[in-house]
Amino acid sequence: MKRRIPWWLGGILMALLLLFTFSIFGANRPIGASTYVPYYAGILFAMDPEQYTYLQEIEKPGAWEGVMLLGALVGGLFTSIFVTKSFRISVIPSGWKKYKNSSVKSRLIWSFVSGFFLIIGARLAGGCTSGHFLSGMSQAVLSSMVFGGVVLVTLLVTGKFFYNSGEKK
């Protein structure tokens, strides 16, 4: 049986992470993840920040967010391998096989489409999901509450649409 970290411990650890991130000892700004993409794209393609206002705005935030995301990847791998002992590599999750199909192509197409809609929604909402859910909701920001509500409703509708029965379609 897989070991799980208690939900309350996860909540305490997340609160400590947010306190550290907001503090002057941490990043001294809200936590988020989407800024690293244009930040590193600017570096990769040698884009001049003088020509792109957004690159000027994200110069400092983008630098630490990539490190934070790398830390989340390494931390997640460490936890799944050594703490919960639940690590496995799978292109098609067991829930997808149970409710949809065993097609790798179908899974990858739907993953791309849903990720595309999520990132478009996040940009329209003025930030990424982690920025809205973690930083925005912890500060009771109205746009984050609206974003969170829309995501929750969308999850319910999508779940009903995709997984309305326990059998494959």
Secondary structure, 3 states (H helix, E strand, C coil): CCCCCCHHHHHHHHHHHHHHHHCCCCCCCCCCCCCHHHHHHHHHCCCCCCCCHHHHHCHHHHHHHHHHHHHHHHHHHHHHHHHCCCCCCCCCCHHHHHHCCCCHHHHHHHHHHHHHHHHHHHHHCCCCHHHHHHHHHHCCCHHHHHHHHHHHHHHHHHHHHHCCCCCCC
